[in-house]
Amino acid sequence: MSRGRPRTAIGTFGEIAVTDLGGRYRALTRYRDLDGRLRKVTAVAGTPRAAQARLKARLTDRPGYGSGGVLGVASGFGELCELWLVDLQLRDISEGTKTNYRDDLRLHVRPAFDAYTLGEVTTGRVEWFLKRQAATSYSRAKHLRTLLNQMFAFALRHDALPRNPVEGTSPLARPRHLVHALTLEQVQALRAAAASWRTGPNVKGPKPDGKVRDICEVLLGTALRPGEVLALRPCDVTETTAGMVIHVQGTVVRRTGVADFRQDHPKTDASNRRVAVPEFAAEVLRRRLATMGAGEQELTIFHNSHGHVLTLHNLRRTFREFVKDAGLDGLGITPRWYRRTGATVIARGLGLDAAAAVLGHTSTAVTQGHYVAVDPTVDHAPAHVLDLTLRSAHPDGRLLRSPAGDHEETLLEQIDDGDEEVGQL
């Protein structure tokens, strides 16, 4: 078998030969195009060096691994950003996720890579960037890694690069959280603070209407996302012989430049689910429903005086007051901690699969687009466990005091990572 010269790789060229044409110089090489054929490419200039430089410029613009048409290894990183943003706008994902991607690109990624061409963004440079971000925030570094991976996969699909530089980077090590869920003592302290908030004799202005207090009870009893509780309507609630069941089929979201509004679908398909409600939370919903008329089935249960959705900002602001009055300031407690707490109770009492189903982290959850009769197979066991552990009168705190299971960390990470979107708390 004869051994010749190694075949020139597609998108590359061989040696450059320079010929004196009598005062002018021609640089010539053979370039292997996308169809696999070698073709001569030439350039002429007044000096040998200028002729080679002009030839290399022509090669850079030639289709191949170096250009799939609109992008190439010599393209600026900013060019990739602009094309990827156009593609992002066409994708079937939530507007909140798109907004997060745009903000991360503008605030963190472009300042770090805008000076490079695509060919200059190496695995080492991406690794250094992610390590630096992880030193500040693991969550941000993880999001930025996902963003960069999508962008370079886009470039790869356009034959602009031979490989994705993100794929060779090191896994990000997530720091372990010291606190995942509320203790029973903290739950009761927050309850007491919510019940007494702005009720003293010297308080000026209107007395609180108790909406945020009741929202906290529903959050605690259902492990729903805050936006999902705010989006509940009377038509989403059904009483069964086994107890109350709610159908989660919407969420309240925040968008830059517009008022909070009810989105007619939750965060993901798996989030469209039916959840049994423990009695302590069901009592709150029944009390609220009793004040609403028959013609208000499509109105959110927790609405403001104008009939509009209660905003996530108002929920967060009032909840901070509860936390302060409860003496829990400085612990970073937000309404999302109720979701963590519910997940912890269900996981320890019934297992991770039961907790994932209630949280909406399973692809087998019901994903209907409109309200239908409640499925009689809805599992009421999680509601019973939540009621036993978290009810206001005589709660049983054994599950919250028991040690965490082997895989509980993963479940709680899904709450922190999966719920991070504009409008989620």
Phi, psi and omega in degrees: 000126183284148179243110178259194178290147178302143180293138177292130181290148177302134179087008178233173183224166181267206181292150179260124177255134180247129181241135177278119181261010181090072182093343175234156183231138179247128174257135184222140173209173176247129184246134179267112185281176182300332179277003177089354183271142175275132179227146178285138175231131183230162174207143183238139178207178186282342179226158178302318181296318180293324179295317178295319180296319179293324178295315181295325177296321177294322180293324180299323182275358183279141179302142178154199170288089192155341171186124173261018181126285183261345180228148175208178181297335179272356178292145177289152178300326178299327178296317176300317181302313184295318180291322180293323178296323176296316178295322179301319182299334182270351184283151182269069175228167186293154178296328178297318178294319177299319179297318178299316179299315181297317181295316179297321179295315183289319188273328190238315189281309183298319177300332183275330189238358187298334183279352184262155163276168181298322180294339181271350178276092184269167176301322179297319180292321177294319178301313181297318179298313182293321178298319180294320178292320181296332178294335177267315184204117177299316183299316179296316180300321179295317179296319181291326176296318177298317180297311180297321179299317179294320182293317181283335171294323175298315178296323179296320179294340178260018177057026180278339183220151177280342181202161179271115184293346181283332187297333182268002182285158183290149173298145178277130180272116181281127176291143181284138178277141176278330181231126179248322187224165176287145170280165178298325178295321178291322177302313182291325178294319177293323177299313182295319180294320180294322182290329184257001185298125177056040179245001182289164183293337184262007181284127179266156178089180182293148177289150179295149181270358176079007183297311182294323175303314181291324177300319179299321178295319179291320176301315182294323185274348184239343184060027176282162170290151180305317180297330179290322178293317180296337182269355182296139178237162177305325181289351178268357186247131178227136174266130177239172179295337179269352181133182182285143175229136176246147178254114180274108181219028176191172177205152174269131184233160175250138175226139181301128175088356179227160178287154176305144181214162178274120175271134189278020171208148180284189188299318181224169175301319181293338179285345175281103191208168175245134188231131174285141186253129176295157189298323183295326177279326178298323179298322178296314181295320179298320180295320178291318181296329181295339181269357184255146183275171181295334181272010182246030182295333181264358178278141179294142181298319179258092182236164179273185185294344179263004181083005179270166181298145171288130189280153177297325179297314180296321177299311182297318182297313180292322180298324177300325177294319177301314182299317180295313180294333179279356181075026183248016180300145176092355180266356180076021183288129177231172177303336180295337180298333175296322178294317176300318183295314177299318179298319180297315181298313183293318181298319181283332181272325187231350179109164185293324181297318179296319179295317181297322180295317180292322182287342184083030179259014181242142181284351181268003179293156179295132183232055178275146183274344183225161182291132176227173178301145183295133178295125181294350180271005177305130184281117179268356181299317178301322179296321179295319180294317179296319180295318180298321187273325193244001179299156185287329181258123177053054177288151178256107187269015185297321182293319180290335179272346182285157181292153180291147176284170184299323186251012181294326179303317181297317180299316182288330175296324178297325178294313183291317184278316186287337184265357184282103180203158178305125179101343179270153183244000000 
